[in-house]
Amino acid sequence: MRNSIESSSAADSLPARRDLLQNYFKALTAVELRFLISSDKDHVNSVTFTWHDAFKNKNKASQQNIHLEKVAILFNLGAVHSQIGLTFDRSTMEGRRQPSHSFIAAAGAFANLRDKMHQYAEASTNEACRNSLFI
């Protein structure tokens, strides 16, 4: 599933990317309940998650911590929901109603990230990103 996320491109449909991110987040949540993934010697420590900074692509974060992966997925899920909201034709009444669902879903993803940030504090996100979540 993670390989599909890494290999997705701009040519992929936004709803397909959204579905992939949602399914992967659900899978991570299920794995997290069954296996402790961290650098601790008593935990599963052979899995490393690597992500590139959304704002400075040269920066990357790699950790043996499932919370980094969940933070990245939540951020990307919010971004994809926002992109979906921008695709609707807002010149009609229906076209103004439909994007609101996507923007509400994006706000929910970012709010979930903000609310769980204390849990994910170890995960590497840049300060500007963290601060923007608290606005």
Secondary structure, DSSP 8 states (H G I E B T S, - for coil): -HHHHHH--TTS-HHHHHHHHHHHHHHHHHHHHH--BSSSTTSB-S--EEEE-SS-TT-EEEES-HHHHHHHHHHHHHHHHHHHHHTS-TTSHHHHHHHHHHHHHHHHHHHHHHHTTTTTTTS---HHHHHHTT-
